[in-house]
Amino acid sequence: MKNLSLIINAVLAVAVVILFVLVLGNKSNTATKQFTTGKDTVISGKLPIAYINIDSLLLHYQFAKDANESLIKKQEDSRVTINSKAVQLKSEMDEFQRKLDNNAFLSRDRAEQEHSRLLKRQQDLQELDGNLSKQLVQVQQKMSEQLRDTINSFMKQFNKDHKYQMIISNTSSDNVLYAEKGYDITAEVTKELNERYTKK
């Protein structure tokens, strides 16, 4: 009697395990299929994760290229402004030194006034250089924010079907050391970003 009870319990336990496997096995996750063998879990199928190579995106995204060219032009304009004022100031300082060497000033006071004026111009030029550098940093930060906002708002639209649970940014292989080619969506995202940018 005890043996019969044990056999029936064993059969019922096996039946419960089979039903459990069948019921849970039919609820297939859209992202992955899992197979368990002992302690190890083997995952097959594609995970709902993707990554974007930011270096490549910035290299090929037209908005980023335009912003970079605009920043370079501002830097060149600043450099030209500073250089032309520096050349003019150097010329005046050379002229001052020549006059001083030849005793061309009418009085010592007049020489000191000219020296003070040139020192003030030199300080003004250094101040202008600092201000222009600060403005360039602010412009660069603003462009970076615009670029980040553009990409972030686009990514929400891009992933409106919730195809991906996570999209990672990768810069020079810093974050993603290895990934299958199918997880890299850089080209697709860059193409759609450029299409949207040219429509504006």
Sequence and secondary structure as in RCSB ss.txt:
>XXXX:A:sequence
MKNLSLIINAVLAVAVVILFVLVLGNKSNTATKQFTTGKDTVISGKLPIAYINIDSLLLHYQFAKDANESLIKKQ
EDSRVTINSKAVQLKSEMDEFQRKLDNNAFLSRDRAEQEHSRLLKRQQDLQELDGNLSKQLVQVQQKMSEQLRDT
INSFMKQFNKDHKYQMIISNTSSDNVLYAEKGYDITAEVTKELNERYTKK
>XXXX:A:secstr
 HHHHHHHHHHHHHHHHHHHHHHHHHS  SS EEEEETTEEEEES  SEEEEEHHHHHHH HHHHHHHHHHHHHH
HHHHHHHHHHHHHHHHHHHHHHHHHHTT SSSHHHHHHHHHHHHHHHHHHHHHHHHHHHHHHHHHHHHHHHHHHH
HHHHHHHHTTT   SEEEEESTTSS S   GGGB HHHHHHHHHHHHHH 
